[in-house]
Amino acid sequence: MFKHLRDQLSGIIRAAVETTAPGMSVPVLIDTPVHKDHGDLSCNIAMQLTKMLKRNPMEIAEGLRLQMLELIAASPLKGKVVAVDVFRPGFINFRLSPAPTAKD
């Protein structure tokens, strides 16, 4: 159940990266944030792209966050991912709805 949600989220992250940094391939790592109040899942993709794009990771993260919000709204994750936030130094964190459905 949770793996399927992670796989879908990983696809959203890859799509946002492709829009923001076309042709750049970086591994998508989804983890649990150290600080539980920062969300349920976390990704450091913006920090991975920093050197390649020569931009501040917070700036990259915010751009990716906006892309992800649009992609999530048009995907099966709509309603399952209830918030996407950026935390220093460039983490993108996701808050999930309290009770994912059995289809996840």
matplotlib code that plots the C-alpha trace (Angstrom):
import matplotlib.pyplot as plt

x = [0.0, 2.6, 5.1, 2.6, 2.1, 5.9, 6.2, 3.5, 5.2, 8.6, 7.0, 5.7, 9.1, 10.8, 8.2, 8.8, 12.6, 12.2, 10.2, 12.6, 15.9, 15.3, 17.6, 19.1, 18.9, 19.3, 18.1, 14.9, 15.3, 12.2, 12.8, 11.1, 11.9, 14.0, 11.6, 8.1, 6.5, 8.0, 5.7, 5.5, 7.9, 10.9, 13.1, 16.5, 16.3, 16.8, 20.1, 21.2, 20.5, 22.3, 25.7, 24.2, 22.0, 24.3, 21.4, 20.4, 18.8, 15.9, 15.2, 15.2, 13.1, 10.4, 10.3, 9.9, 7.3, 5.1, 5.5, 4.7, 1.5, 0.2, 1.1, -0.3, -3.6, -4.0, -3.0, -4.3, -2.4, -4.8, -6.3, -3.6, -0.8, -2.3, 0.7, 4.1, 6.5, 10.1, 12.6, 16.2, 18.6, 16.4, 14.3, 10.9, 8.5, 5.1, 2.3, -0.1, -3.8, -4.4, -6.0, -5.0, -7.5, -7.1, -6.4, -3.1]
y = [0.0, 2.6, 1.4, 2.2, 5.7, 6.2, 4.9, 7.4, 10.2, 9.3, 9.6, 13.1, 14.1, 12.8, 14.7, 18.0, 17.5, 17.0, 20.2, 22.2, 20.6, 18.9, 16.0, 15.8, 12.5, 12.1, 9.4, 10.1, 9.2, 9.4, 9.2, 9.9, 13.4, 13.6, 16.1, 14.5, 17.9, 18.5, 15.9, 12.2, 11.9, 13.9, 14.2, 15.9, 16.2, 20.0, 19.6, 17.0, 19.4, 22.4, 21.9, 20.9, 24.0, 26.3, 27.6, 27.9, 24.6, 26.5, 28.3, 24.9, 23.3, 26.0, 25.7, 21.9, 22.3, 24.4, 21.9, 19.0, 20.7, 21.0, 17.4, 16.0, 17.9, 16.1, 12.6, 9.8, 11.3, 14.2, 14.0, 11.6, 14.2, 17.2, 19.4, 19.9, 22.1, 23.2, 23.2, 24.3, 23.5, 22.4, 19.4, 19.0, 17.4, 15.8, 15.5, 12.6, 12.5, 10.7, 7.6, 6.5, 4.2, 0.5, 1.0, 2.7]
z = [0.0, 1.1, -1.6, -4.3, -3.0, -2.8, -6.4, -7.6, -5.7, -7.2, -10.6, -9.7, -8.5, -11.7, -13.9, -11.9, -12.3, -16.1, -16.3, -14.2, -15.4, -18.8, -19.5, -16.0, -14.4, -10.7, -8.4, -6.5, -2.9, -0.7, 3.0, 6.4, 7.7, 10.9, 12.3, 12.4, 12.3, 8.9, 7.2, 6.5, 3.6, 2.4, -0.7, -1.2, -5.0, -4.9, -3.1, -5.7, -8.5, -6.9, -8.5, -11.9, -12.0, -10.2, -8.1, -4.5, -3.3, -1.6, -4.9, -6.8, -4.1, -4.3, -8.1, -7.9, -5.1, -7.4, -10.2, -7.9, -6.6, -10.1, -11.0, -7.7, -8.3, -11.7, -10.4, -8.3, -5.4, -5.2, -1.7, -0.5, -0.5, 1.4, 1.6, 0.0, 1.9, 1.6, 4.5, 4.8, 3.3, 0.4, 1.5, -0.1, 2.4, 1.9, 4.3, 3.6, 4.4, 7.7, 6.3, 2.9, 1.2, 0.8, -2.9, -2.2]

ax = plt.figure().add_subplot(projection="3d")
ax.plot(x, y, z, "-o")
ax.set_aspect("equal")
plt.show()
